[in-house]
């Protein structure tokens, strides 16, 4: 039998306390007593078997375990809040929910989205941020854009292309791969160890991040050379603020796969629009 989840009130108390770094402020915000918030957090810590806060005389500090937990809890509570607000606005008609990573939302969708909203002004959009394949199992979206392999998603989805890995850096940053820090996004099967010149000269990453979005931003701010998805790099390169650091493009087993509810005409409109954008420059 699956282990039951801790009560929602425990997570709510933890999230408010983590955001305010104070049991008292959290209690005022969510309408509980300070004692109740403290007890809920202690109960959650006991249930999880870890300490989530360091109690100080003048407030709280998150432990490493607390910092690991808070993004997931905040995201889950945000999803529940968004779900309830749909009904507060009175209708779900023409509301399209798209689940995707921040990387895709920021570097592929956002630079071009106005072309979709101008074309379909009656369609309302809601974007849910997800990262790992398992995250998509917990959301109910009309369009999903997970990152993974053909074996995971290919039979029921279409790959966003091009799908190689490219090395990019700030246009203001002088130097080549051998002289600059290397930036790598973890979570893919390919990295700098697969890059011929890096492998030949024994170069290793200096900066690790957990998403291509973070890698792109690191490169944008001149922190080194980032290895990122080719399809994500298109908008960044179109801005002329980022440039390729090497002409080589490395193959990558994983990619972004678009899955749309075929029974939902609005979802199919968005899917078709997205693939149109592969062939068009971003609006900068």
PAZAPA-4460 file (N, C-alpha, C; in steps of 0.05 Angstrom, whole numbers, plus 32768, in hexadecimal, padded with zeros to 4 digits):
% residues 284
    n_x    n_y    n_z   ca_x   ca_y   ca_z    c_x    c_y    c_z   seq   type   mol
   8011   7FE8   8000   8000   8000   8000   8012   8019   8000     1      X     A
   800B   802D   7FEF   801B   8045   7FED   8018   8055   8007     2      X     A
   802E   8061   800F   802E   8071   8027   801F   808B   8023     3      X     A
   800D   8092   8036   7FFD   80AA   8033   800E   80C3   8035     4      X     A
   8004   80D8   8028   8013   80F1   8028   800D   8100   8043     5      X     A
   8020   8110   804C   801B   8121   8063   8004   8134   805D     6      X     A
   7FF6   813D   8071   7FE0   8150   806D   7FE9   816A   805E     7      X     A
   7FD7   8174   804E   7FDD   818D   803F   7FE4   81A4   8051     8      X     A
   7FD7   81A5   8069   7FDC   81BB   807B   7FF9   81BC   8085     9      X     A
   8005   81A5   8087   8022   81A4   808F   8033   81B1   807A    10      X     A
   802E   81AA   8061   803D   81B6   804B   8038   81D4   8049    11      X     A
   801F   81DC   804D   8018   81F8   804C   8027   8208   8061    12      X     A
   8028   81FD   8079   8036   820A   808F   8054   820B   8089    13      X     A
   805F   81F6   807F   807C   81F6   8078   8082   820A   8062    14      X     A
   8072   820C   804D   8077   821F   8037   8076   823C   8041    15      X     A
   8062   8242   8051   805F   825D   805B   8077   8264   806E    16      X     A
   807E   8251   807F   8095   8256   8091   80AF   8259   8081    17      X     A
   80B2   8249   806C   80CB   824A   805C   80CD   8265   804D    18      X     A
   80B6   826F   8044   80B6   8288   8035   80BB   82A0   8047    19      X     A
   80AF   829F   805F   80B2   82B5   8072   80C9   82B2   8086    20      X     A
   80D4   8299   8087   80E9   8292   809B   80E1   829A   80B7    21      X     A
   80C7   8296   80BC   80BC   829D   80D7   80A2   828D   80DA    22      X     A
   809F   827F   80F1   8086   8272   80F7   8070   8287   80FD    23      X     A
   8077   829D   810A   8064   82B1   8110   8058   82BE   80F7    24      X     A
   806A   82C6   80E5   8060   82D3   80CC   8050   82BF   80BB    25      X     A
   8058   82A6   80BB   804A   8291   80AD   802E   828E   80B8    26      X     A
   802C   828E   80D3   8012   828B   80E0   8000   82A2   80D9    27      X     A
   800A   82BB   80D9   7FF9   82D2   80D2   7FF0   82D0   80B5    28      X     A
   8000   82C5   80A4   7FF9   82C4   8087   7FE4   82AF   8082    29      X     A
   7FE6   8298   808E   7FD3   8282   8087   7FBD   827E   809C    30      X     A
   7FBB   8290   80B0   7FA5   8290   80C3   7FA6   827A   80D7    31      X     A
   7FBE   8273   80E0   7FC2   825F   80F6   7FD0   826C   810D    32      X     A
   7FD1   825F   8123   7FE2   8268   8139   7FFF   8261   8134    33      X     A
   8011   8270   8141   802D   826A   813E   8033   824D   8147    34      X     A
   8026   8245   815C   802A   822A   8167   8021   8215   8153    35      X     A
   800A   821A   8146   8000   8207   8133   8013   8203   811B    36      X     A
   801E   821A   8111   8031   8218   80FB   8049   8208   8103    37      X     A
   8054   820E   811B   806B   8200   8125   8066   81E2   8127    38      X     A
   804F   81DB   8132   8048   81BF   8135   8045   81B1   811A    39      X     A
   8039   81BF   8107   8036   81B2   80EC   8051   81AD   80E0    40      X     A
   8063   81C0   80E3   807E   81BD   80D7   808D   81A6   80E5    41      X     A
   808B   81A5   8100   8098   818F   810E   808D   8174   8106    42      X     A
   8072   8173   8102   8066   815A   80F9   8070   8152   80DE    43      X     A
   8073   8165   80CC   807E   815F   80B1   809B   8156   80B3    44      X     A
   80AB   8163   80C3   80C6   815A   80C7   80C8   813E   80D2    45      X     A
   80B6   8138   80E5   80B6   811D   80F0   80AE   8108   80DB    46      X     A
   809A   810F   80CB   8090   80FD   80B6   80A6   80F7   80A1    47      X     A
   80B4   810D   8099   80C9   810A   8085   80E3   8100   8090    48      X     A
   80E7   8102   80AA   80FF   80F9   80B6   8117   810B   80B2    49      X     A
   8112   8125   80AD   8128   8138   80A9   8120   8152   80B7    50      X     A
   8134   8162   80BD   812F   817D   80C7   812D   8190   80B0    51      X     A
   8118   81A0   80AF   8114   81B3   8099   811E   81CF   809F    52      X     A
   811F   81D6   80B9   8127   81F0   80C1   813D   81EF   80D7    53      X     A
   814D   8204   80D8   815E   8209   80EF   8151   821F   80FF    54      X     A
   8149   8218   8117   813B   822C   8128   8150   823F   8135    55      X     A
   814C   8259   8130   815E   826D   813B   814E   827F   814E    56      X     A
   815C   828E   815E   814E   82A0   8171   813E   82B5   8163    57      X     A
   8147   82BE   814B   8139   82D3   813D   812D   82CA   8123    58      X     A
   8126   82B1   8120   811A   82A8   8108   8122   828C   8100    59      X     A
   811F   8286   80E7   8124   826B   80DD   8138   826C   80C6    60      X     A
   8144   8255   80C1   8155   8251   80A9   814F   8235   809E    61      X     A
   814D   8233   8084   8148   8219   8078   8161   8207   8079    62      X     A
   815D   81EE   807F   8173   81DB   807D   8176   81D3   805F    63      X     A
   818A   81C3   8059   818D   81B9   803E   8175   81A9   8035    64      X     A
   816A   8199   8047   8152   818A   8041   813A   819C   803C    65      X     A
   8138   81B1   804C   8123   81C5   8049   8124   81D2   802E    66      X     A
   813D   81D9   8025   8140   81E6   800B   813A   81D3   7FF4    67      X     A
   813E   81BA   7FF9   8137   81A6   7FE4   8119   81A3   7FE1    68      X     A
   810B   81A5   7FF8   80EF   81A0   7FF8   80DE   81B8   7FEF    69      X     A
   80E7   81D0   7FF6   80D6   81E7   7FF1   80CE   81EC   7FD4    70      X     A
   80DF   81E8   7FC0   80D6   81ED   7FA4   80BF   81DB   7F9C    71      X     A
   80C0   81C1   7FA5   80AB   81AE   7F9D   8091   81B5   7FAB    72      X     A
   8093   81BC   7FC5   807A   81C3   7FD4   806E   81DD   7FC9    73      X     A
   807F   81F1   7FC4   8075   820B   7FBA   8067   8207   7F9F    74      X     A
   8074   81F6   7F8E   8068   81F0   7F74   804D   81E2   7F76    75      X     A
   804C   81CE   7F88   8033   81BF   7F8B   801D   81D1   7F96    76      X     A
   8023   81E2   7FAA   800F   81F4   7FB4   8006   8209   7F9F    77      X     A
   801A   8211   7F8F   8013   8224   7F7A   8000   8218   7F65    78      X     A
   8005   81FE   7F5F   7FF3   81F0   7F4D   7FD7   81EE   7F58    79      X     A
   7FD4   81E8   7F72   7FBA   81E6   7F7E   7FAC   8201   7F7F    80      X     A
   7FBC   8216   7F84   7FB0   8231   7F84   7FA6   8239   7F69    81      X     A
   7FB7   8233   7F54   7FAF   8239   7F39   7F96   822A   7F31    82      X     A
   7F94   8211   7F3A   7F7C   8200   7F33   7F63   820C   7F40    83      X     A
   7F65   8216   7F58   7F4D   8221   7F65   7F46   823C   7F59    84      X     A
   7F5A   824B   7F4F   7F54   8265   7F43   7F45   8263   7F29    85      X     A
   7F49   824C   7F1B   7F3A   8248   7F03   7F1C   824A   7F08    86      X     A
   7F13   823E   7F1E   7EF7   823F   7F24   7EEE   8259   7F2F    87      X     A
   7F01   8268   7F3C   7EFB   8283   7F46   7EF6   8296   7F2F    88      X     A
   7F03   8292   7F18   7EFF   82A3   7F01   7EE5   829C   7EF2    89      X     A
   7EDA   8285   7EF9   7EC0   827E   7EEE   7EBF   826C   7ED6    90      X     A
   7ED5   8267   7EC8   7ED4   8256   7EB1   7EF0   824B   7EAA    91      X     A
   7EF0   8233   7E9E   7F09   8227   7E94   7F08   8227   7E76    92      X     A
   7EF4   8234   7E6A   7EF1   8234   7E4D   7F09   8242   7E40    93      X     A
   7F14   8236   7E2B   7F2B   8241   7E1C   7F43   8246   7E2D    94      X     A
   7F46   8236   7E43   7F5F   8238   7E53   7F70   8220   7E4B    95      X     A
   7F87   8226   7E40   7F9A   8212   7E38   7FB1   820F   7E4C    96      X     A
   7FB5   81F7   7E56   7FCA   81F3   7E6A   7FE2   81E5   7E5C    97      X     A
   7FF9   81F1   7E5F   8012   81E7   7E52   8026   81E1   7E69    98      X     A
   802E   81C8   7E6A   8043   81C0   7E7E   805D   81BD   7E70    99      X     A
   8071   81CC   7E79   808B   81CB   7E6C   80A0   81D5   7E80   100      X     A
   80B9   81D2   7E78   80CF   81DC   7E89   80D1   81FB   7E86   101      X     A
   80DE   8207   7E99   80E3   8224   7E97   80F5   822A   7E7F   102      X     A
   8106   8217   7E78   8118   821B   7E61   8109   821F   7E48   103      X     A
   80F5   820D   7E43   80E5   820F   7E2A   80D3   8228   7E2B   104      X     A
   80C7   822D   7E42   80B5   8244   7E45   80C4   825E   7E40   105      X     A
   80DD   8260   7E4A   80EC   827A   7E48   80F9   827D   7E2D   106      X     A
   8105   8268   7E22   8116   826B   7E0B   8109   8263   7DF1   107      X     A
   80F2   8254   7DF1   80E5   824D   7DD9   80C9   825B   7DD7   108      X     A
   80B9   8258   7DEC   809E   8262   7DEB   809C   8280   7DEF   109      X     A
   80A8   828B   7E04   80A4   82A7   7E0B   80AD   82BA   7DF4   110      X     A
   80C3   82B6   7DE6   80CB   82C9   7DD2   80B8   82CA   7DBA   111      X     A
   80A7   82B6   7DB7   8095   82B4   7DA0   8078   82B4   7DA7   112      X     A
   8071   82B3   7DC1   8055   82AE   7DC9   8042   82C2   7DBE   113      X     A
   804A   82DA   7DBA   8038   82EF   7DB1   802B   82E8   7D96   114      X     A
   803A   82D9   7D86   802E   82D2   7D6C   8017   82BF   7D70   115      X     A
   8017   82AF   7D85   8001   829D   7D8B   7FEA   82AD   7D97   116      X     A
   7FEF   82BE   7DAB   7FDA   82CD   7DB8   7FCD   82E1   7DA5   117      X     A
   7FDC   82EC   7D92   7FD0   82FE   7D7E   7FBE   82EF   7D6C   118      X     A
   7FC6   82D6   7D65   7FB6   82C6   7D53   7F9D   82BB   7D60   119      X     A
   7FA0   82B5   7D7B   7F89   82A9   7D8A   7F84   82B8   7DA3   120      X     A
   7F7A   82D0   7DA1   7F76   82E1   7DB9   7F62   82D6   7DCD   121      X     A
   7F51   82C4   7DC5   7F3D   82B8   7DD6   7F47   82A1   7DE8   122      X     A
   7F5F   8298   7DE2   7F6B   8281   7DF1   7F7B   828C   7E08   123      X     A
   7F74   8282   7E21   7F84   8289   7E38   7F98   8273   7E3D   124      X     A
   7FAF   827A   7E48   7FC5   8267   7E4B   7FCE   8266   7E68   125      X     A
   7FD4   824E   7E71   7FE0   8249   7E8B   7FF8   8237   7E88   126      X     A
   800F   8240   7E91   8028   8230   7E8F   802F   8225   7EAA   127      X     A
   8035   820B   7EAB   803E   81FD   7EC4   805B   81F5   7EC0   128      X     A
   806C   81FD   7ED3   8088   81F7   7ED1   808D   81DB   7EDB   129      X     A
   8099   81CA   7ECA   80A1   81AF   7ED1   80BD   81AA   7EC7   130      X     A
   80CB   8197   7ED4   80E6   8192   7ECC   80EA   8175   7EC3   131      X     A
   80E6   8162   7ED6   80EC   8146   7ED0   80D4   8138   7EC6   132      X     A
   80D8   8122   7EB6   80C1   8113   7EAB   80AC   810B   7EC0   133      X     A
   80B4   8104   7ED8   80A0   80FC   7EEC   808F   8113   7EF4   134      X     A
   8099   812C   7EF2   8089   8143   7EF9   806F   8145   7EE9   135      X     A
   8070   813C   7ED0   805A   813F   7EBE   8043   812D   7EC6   136      X     A
   8049   8118   7ED6   8034   8105   7EDF   8021   8112   7EF3   137      X     A
   802B   8127   7F00   801B   8134   7F15   800B   814C   7F0B   138      X     A
   800D   8153   7EF1   7FFF   816A   7EE7   7FEB   8160   7ED2   139      X     A
   7FD6   8170   7ECE   7FC2   816A   7EB9   7FC3   8181   7EA5   140      X     A
   7FD2   817C   7E8F   7FD7   8191   7E7C   7FCC   8189   7E60   141      X     A
   7FC5   819D   7E50   7FBB   8198   7E35   7FD3   8193   7E22   142      X     A
   7FE9   81A1   7E28   8001   819E   7E18   8018   8199   7E2C   143      X     A
   8028   8185   7E27   803F   817F   7E38   8059   817F   7E27   144      X     A
   806E   818A   7E32   8088   818B   7E23   809D   8180   7E36   145      X     A
   809E   8166   7E3A   80B3   815B   7E4C   80CE   8158   7E3E   146      X     A
   80E3   8155   7E4D   80FD   8150   7E43   8105   8133   7E49   147      X     A
   810C   8125   7E34   8113   8109   7E38   811B   80FC   7E1E   148      X     A
   8118   80E1   7E1D   8120   80D2   7E05   8108   80CA   7DF4   149      X     A
   810F   80C0   7DDC   80FA   80B6   7DCA   80EC   809E   7DD7   150      X     A
   80FB   808E   7DE5   80EF   8076   7DF2   80DA   807F   7E07   151      X     A
   80DF   8095   7E14   80CC   809F   7E28   80B3   80AC   7E1C   152      X     A
   80B7   80BC   7E07   80A1   80CD   7DFE   809C   80CB   7DE0   153      X     A
   80AF   80C1   7DD0   80AE   80C4   7DB3   8096   80B9   7DA5   154      X     A
   808A   80A3   7DB0   8074   8096   7DA2   805B   80A7   7DA2   155      X     A
   8058   80B8   7DB6   8040   80C8   7DB8   8045   80E6   7DB7   156      X     A
   805D   80ED   7DAE   8065   810A   7DAE   8077   8110   7D97   157      X     A
   807C   8129   7D92   808D   8132   7D7C   80A4   8142   7D87   158      X     A
   80BC   813C   7D7E   80D4   8149   7D88   80D7   8165   7D7D   159      X     A
   80DE   8178   7D8E   80E5   8193   7D86   8102   8192   7D7B   160      X     A
   8106   819C   7D63   8120   819B   7D57   812A   81B7   7D50   161      X     A
   8144   81BB   7D4C   815A   81A7   7D4D   8160   819F   7D69   162      X     A
   816D   8187   7D6C   816F   817B   7D86   818C   8174   7D8E   163      X     A
   819F   8183   7D84   81BB   817E   7D8D   81C1   818F   7DA6   164      X     A
   81DA   818E   7DAE   81E4   819E   7DC4   81F9   81B2   7DB8   165      X     A
   81F6   81CB   7DBF   8208   81DF   7DB4   8216   81EE   7DCB   166      X     A
   822E   81F8   7DC5   823D   8207   7DD9   8239   8224   7DD3   167      X     A
   822F   8233   7DE7   822B   8250   7DE3   8237   8260   7DFA   168      X     A
   823C   8279   7DF4   8248   828C   7E07   823E   82A8   7E02   169      X     A
   8243   82BA   7E14   823C   82D6   7E10   824C   82E2   7DF9   170      X     A
   823F   82F3   7DE9   824D   82FF   7DD3   8264   8312   7DDC   171      X     A
   8263   8319   7DF6   8277   832B   7E01   828E   831C   7E0E   172      X     A
   828D   8302   7E0E   82A1   82F2   7E1C   82B6   82E8   7E08   173      X     A
   82CF   82F0   7E0D   82E5   82E7   7DFB   82F0   82CD   7E05   174      X     A
   82FB   82BD   7DF2   8307   82A4   7DF9   82F9   828C   7DED   175      X     A
   8306   8275   7DEE   82FA   825D   7DE3   82F5   8248   7DF9   176      X     A
   82ED   8230   7DF1   82E6   821B   7E04   82FD   8215   7E17   177      X     A
   8315   8218   7E0E   832C   8210   7E1F   8333   8225   7E34   178      X     A
   8329   823E   7E30   8330   8254   7E42   8319   825C   7E54   179      X     A
   8301   8253   7E4E   82EA   825D   7E5D   82DE   8247   7E6F   180      X     A
   82D0   824E   7E84   82C2   823A   7E95   82AC   822D   7E85   181      X     A
   82A9   8213   7E89   8294   8204   7E7B   827C   8201   7E8E   182      X     A
   8264   8204   7E82   824B   8203   7E91   823B   81EB   7E87   183      X     A
   8231   81DA   7E99   8222   81C2   7E90   8208   81BF   7EA0   184      X     A
   81F3   81B9   7E92   81D9   81B2   7E9E   81D8   8194   7EA4   185      X     A
   81D4   818D   7EBD   81D3   8170   7EC3   81B7   8165   7EBB   186      X     A
   81B6   814B   7EB8   819C   813E   7EB1   819A   8135   7E95   187      X     A
   81B0   8138   7E85   81B0   812D   7E6A   81C5   8118   7E68   188      X     A
   81C3   8107   7E53   81D7   80F1   7E50   81F1   80FC   7E43   189      X     A
   81F0   8114   7E38   8208   811F   7E2B   8210   8138   7E39   190      X     A
   822A   813C   7E3B   8235   8154   7E48   8250   815B   7E3B   191      X     A
   825F   816B   7E49   8278   8174   7E3E   828C   815C   7E3A   192      X     A
   8287   8147   7E49   8299   812F   7E45   8296   8123   7E2A   193      X     A
   827F   812A   7E1C   827B   8120   7E01   8284   8133   7DEB   194      X     A
   828D   814B   7DF4   8295   815F   7DE1   82B2   8159   7DD9   195      X     A
   82B8   8155   7DBF   82D2   814C   7DB6   82EA   815C   7DC1   196      X     A
   82E9   8177   7DBE   8300   8187   7DC6   8303   8187   7DE5   197      X     A
   82EC   8187   7DF3   82ED   8186   7E10   82F8   816C   7E1A   198      X     A
   82EF   8156   7E0D   82F9   813C   7E14   8316   8138   7E0E   199      X     A
   831F   8143   7DF7   833B   8140   7DEF   834D   814E   7E02   200      X     A
   8345   8165   7E0C   8357   8175   7E1D   8350   8172   7E3B   201      X     A
   833E   815F   7E41   8338   8159   7E5D   832A   8170   7E6C   202      X     A
   831A   817F   7E5D   830B   8196   7E69   82F2   818C   7E78   203      X     A
   82ED   8197   7E8F   82D5   818F   7E9E   82C5   81A8   7EA5   204      X     A
   82AB   81A5   7EAA   829B   81BC   7EB1   82A4   81C9   7ECC   205      X     A
   82A1   81E4   7ECC   82A6   81F3   7EE5   828C   81F9   7EF3   206      X     A
   8276   81FA   7EE4   825C   8202   7EEF   8247   81EE   7EE7   207      X     A
   8239   81E2   7EFA   8223   81D0   7EF5   8209   81DD   7EFC   208      X     A
   81F4   81DA   7EEC   81DA   81E5   7EF2   81C5   81CF   7EEC   209      X     A
   81AC   81D3   7EF5   8198   81BE   7EF2   8185   81C2   7EDB   210      X     A
   818B   81D5   7EC9   8179   81D9   7EB2   8188   81E8   7E9C   211      X     A
   817F   81E4   7E83   818A   81F3   7E6D   8185   8211   7E70   212      X     A
   816E   8218   7E7C   8167   8234   7E81   817D   8241   7E92   213      X     A
   8184   8234   7EA7   8199   823F   7EB9   81B4   8241   7EAA   214      X     A
   81BA   822C   7E99   81D3   822C   7E8A   81D3   8244   7E76   215      X     A
   81BD   8248   7E69   81BB   825F   7E56   81BF   8279   7E64   216      X     A
   81B2   827C   7E7B   81B5   8296   7E8A   81D2   8299   7E94   217      X     A
   81DE   8284   7E9C   81FA   8285   7EA5   820C   828F   7E8E   218      X     A
   8207   8284   7E76   8217   828C   7E5F   8210   82A9   7E57   219      X     A
   81F7   82B0   7E58   81EE   82CB   7E52   81FD   82E0   7E62   220      X     A
   8202   82DA   7E7C   820F   82ED   7E8E   822D   82EA   7E8E   221      X     A
   8238   82DC   7E7A   8255   82DB   7E76   8264   82C9   7E89   222      X     A
   8257   82B4   7E93   8264   82A2   7EA7   8273   828B   7E9A   223      X     A
   8272   8288   7E80   8280   8273   7E73   8272   8269   7E5A   224      X     A
   8278   8251   7E52   826C   8244   7E3A   8259   822F   7E43   225      X     A
   8240   8231   7E3A   822B   821E   7E43   8224   820B   7E2C   226      X     A
   8220   81F2   7E34   8218   81DD   7E22   81FA   81DA   7E25   227      X     A
   81EA   81E1   7E10   81CD   81E2   7E13   81BF   81D6   7DFA   228      X     A
   81A6   81D1   7DFD   8195   81C6   7DE8   8195   81DA   7DD0   229      X     A
   8199   81CF   7DB8   819A   81E0   7DA0   8180   81EF   7D9C   230      X     A
   8169   81E1   7DA1   8150   81EE   7D9C   814B   8205   7DAF   231      X     A
   8155   8203   7DC7   8153   8219   7DDA   8165   8231   7DD3   232      X     A
   817B   822A   7DC7   818F   823F   7DC1   8187   8251   7DAA   233      X     A
   8174   8249   7D9A   816D   8259   7D82   8165   8276   7D89   234      X     A
   8153   8279   7D9D   814A   8294   7DA5   8161   82A4   7DB1   235      X     A
   8171   8296   7DC1   8188   82A4   7DCE   819C   82AE   7DB9   236      X     A
   81A1   829D   7DA5   81B4   82A5   7D91   81A9   82BB   7D7F   237      X     A
   818E   82BA   7D7B   8182   82CF   7D6A   8184   82EA   7D76   238      X     A
   8188   82EC   7D90   818A   8305   7D9E   81A5   8313   7D9A   239      X     A
   81B8   8303   7D8F   81D4   830C   7D8B   81E3   8312   7DA5   240      X     A
   81D6   830C   7DBC   81E4   830F   7DD5   81F3   82F6   7DDD   241      X     A
   81EC   82E0   7DD0   81FA   82C7   7DD4   8204   82BD   7DB9   242      X     A
   821B   82B0   7DB9   8226   82A6   7DA0   8230   828A   7DA4   243      X     A
   8233   827B   7D8E   823E   8260   7D90   825C   8261   7D96   244      X     A
   8265   8250   7DA7   8281   824F   7DAE   8290   823A   7D9E   245      X     A
   8281   822A   7D8F   828D   8215   7D7F   8279   820D   7D69   246      X     A
   8282   8206   7D52   8271   81FD   7D3C   8267   81E1   7D40   247      X     A
   8273   81D2   7D52   826B   81B6   7D56   8250   81B5   7D64   248      X     A
   823F   81A2   7D5C   8226   819C   7D69   8226   817F   7D72   249      X     A
   8222   817B   7D8C   8223   8160   7D96   8207   8153   7D96   250      X     A
   8206   8139   7D8F   81EC   812C   7D90   81E2   8129   7DAD   251      X     A
   81C8   8127   7DB0   81BD   8124   7DCB   81A5   8110   7DCA   252      X     A
   81A6   80FC   7DDB   8190   80E8   7DDB   8176   80F4   7DE4   253      X     A
   8177   8108   7DF6   815E   8113   7E01   8156   812C   7DF1   254      X     A
   813D   8133   7DF3   8133   814B   7DE6   8119   8153   7DF2   255      X     A
   810D   8169   7DE7   80F3   8172   7DF0   80DD   8167   7DDE   256      X     A
   80CB   8158   7DEA   80B5   814B   7DDB   809A   8159   7DE0   257      X     A
   808C   815F   7DCB   8072   816D   7DCE   805C   8159   7DCD   258      X     A
   804C   8158   7DE2   8034   8147   7DE4   801C   8158   7DE7   259      X     A
   8008   8156   7DD5   7FF0   8166   7DD6   7FD8   8154   7DD6   260      X     A
   7FC3   815B   7DE5   7FAA   814D   7DE6   7F9C   814F   7DCB   261      X     A
   7F9C   8139   7DBC   7F90   813A   7DA1   7F72   813F   7DA2   262      X     A
   7F65   813B   7DB9   7F48   8140   7DBB   7F42   815D   7DC1   263      X     A
   7F57   816D   7DC5   7F54   8189   7DCC   7F5D   819A   7DB5   264      X     A
   7F4B   81A7   7DA6   7F53   81B7   7D8F   7F66   81CE   7D96   265      X     A
   7F62   81DA   7DAE   7F74   81F0   7DB6   7F90   81E6   7DBB   266      X     A
   7F93   81CE   7DC6   7FAD   81C2   7DCB   7FBB   81BD   7DB0   267      X     A
   7FAC   81B4   7D9C   7FB8   81AE   7D82   7FC0   81C8   7D74   268      X     A
   7FB1   81DE   7D79   7FB8   81F8   7D6E   7FD3   8201   7D79   269      X     A
   7FD6   81FD   7D93   7FEF   8206   7DA0   8006   81F4   7D96   270      X     A
   8002   81DA   7D94   8016   81C8   7D8B   8020   81D0   7D6E   271      X     A
   800C   81D4   7D5C   8013   81DB   7D41   8022   81F6   7D40   272      X     A
   8019   8209   7D50   8027   8223   7D51   8044   8220   7D5B   273      X     A
   8048   820F   7D6F   8063   820B   7D7A   8076   8200   7D65   274      X     A
   806D   81ED   7D55   807E   81E2   7D40   8083   81F6   7D29   275      X     A
   8070   8208   7D25   8075   821D   7D12   808D   822E   7D1A   276      X     A
   808F   8233   7D34   80A4   8244   7D3F   80C0   8239   7D3C   277      X     A
   80C2   821F   7D38   80DD   8213   7D33   80EA   821F   7D1B   278      X     A
   80DA   8228   7D08   80E5   8232   7CEE   80E6   8250   7CED   279      X     A
   80DE   825D   7D04   80DD   827A   7D03   80EF   8286   7D19   280      X     A
   80FA   829E   7D14   810A   82AB   7D29   80F9   82B5   7D40   281      X     A
   8105   82B9   7D57   80F7   82C3   7D6E   80F2   82E1   7D6A   282      X     A
   80DD   82EB   7D78   80D7   8307   7D78   80E7   8315   7D8D   283      X     A
   80FC   8323   7D86   810D   8331   7D99   810A   834F   7D96   284      X     A
***
